[in-house]
Amino acid sequence: MSAAKDILVIDDDRDLVETLRIVLESKNYEVRAAYDGKEGFRRIEEKLPDLIILDVMMATDTEGFDLAFKLQNIPEFRDIPILMLTSFPKTMAEKGPDAFQHILGESWPVSIFIEKPVDPDKLLTTIEDILAEESRA
């Protein structure tokens, strides 16, 4: 039997992190958590995850994007798949695209976006698809 896949959840919403932990551990994933981008980066350095679930808006409106771009520029981290959980489209609609101009048009270094609130079944299916694709690569 293969080892459990390691998923790193980076989100400042501790309740959401614990909910995701319960859902993911029920499917035998190993789950680690970080509550901001800096802590997330340290956890990645400690042990490469098989997948990162990353929030966009934490201490800043773009902290998740900032971390994703940072990882993309480091060769040993650039191939880690990132599933971004976000209410970003709603926030962008509320604040307007000018607030996010510095990231619009960029090639976003994420595998897929899932909007909050999260549907657990959709999340699990998406994770399974991403990890299956990674194992074929």
N, C-alpha and C positions, 0 to 999 in steps of 0.2 A: 504494500500500500504506500502511496506517495505521501510526503509530508503535507501538513495543512498549509494552505496558501496564507501568506502574511499580508494583512490589509492594514494600512495606516490611515486612520481617520483624523483629519485636521479640521477642526471647527471650534469656534468659541462658544457655541451653545452646548453646554455640558449635558443637558437633558437629551438633546438630539444625539450626541455622541453615545450616551449610554443606551438609548433606544437602538441605534445602529449596531452597537456591540451585541445586544441581545439577539437581534435578527441575524447578524452574521455568524455569531457563535453557534446558533441553532443549526447552521449549515456547515459546521465544523471548520470555519475560517478562524485563523489566529488573528486577533484584533489588538492593535496598539492604538493609543490616542495621543494627540497633541492639541493644545487649545489656542495656538496662534502659529504664525508662519515661522518664527524663530525656533520655537520648540519643535515644530514639525521638521525643520531642516536638521536639527540635532538628532532627532530620531532616525531620519533617513541616513545620516552619517553613521549612526550606531549599527544599523542593520538595514540593508536594502529591502524594501517591501516588494511584494509581487504586484501590488496595486495601491494607489493613493486615492482616497476619497477626500476631496478638498473643497472647502467653502470659499466663495469669492470674497465676501465682505466680512472682515473680522475687525481688527483695530482700525483699518482704513477700508474705503470702499473697494479697493483693488488689491488687498493684501494677498489673496489667493492667486490672482493673476501674476502678481510680482514674484511669488514663490515659484509658480509654474515656469515663468520665463527664466528665473535663476537656474532652475533644474535643467532646463533645456540647454543652457550654456555650459554645463558641466558634463563632460563625456560619460563618466560612470553613472550619471543619474538620468541622462536624457531619454533613455528607453523605458523608464518606469511608466506604465500607463497611469493616466490621471483621469478620474471620473469626478467632474466638478458638480457639486450640489449647490444650487443657487436660487435665490429669488431675484437674480440680476436683471432678467428681462422686465420684471415688474418695477424694480427700482429705476432702471434706465428710463422706462416710460414716465415715471413720476418726476425724476430729476432732469430728464432730457439728455440727449446724446452728447452735448457739449461737455458735461461733467466727466465723460469717459473718453474724450477725444484721443487722449494719449494711448489708449489700448485698442480703439476701433481701427479696423483695417490691418491689424497685426495678424500674423499667422499664429493662432492660439495653440499653445503646446498642451492640449488636452485631448483625450480620446473621445469624450462625450460629455454633454451637459445633461443633468437631470434637474428639473425645477422642484423647489420646495413648495408645498409639503411633499414629502417623499412617499411614493407608493412602494411598500416593501417588496411586493412581488416583482414590480418593474425593476427595482434596484437589483434584486438577486438575479433576475434574468440577464440584465445588462452586465453585471459582474461576471457571471458565468460565460457570456459571450466574449467579453474582453479577455478573460484569462484563457479561454479556449483558443482564441486567435493568437495570443502571445505564445502559447505552447506549440502552435504550428509554425510560428515565425522562425 
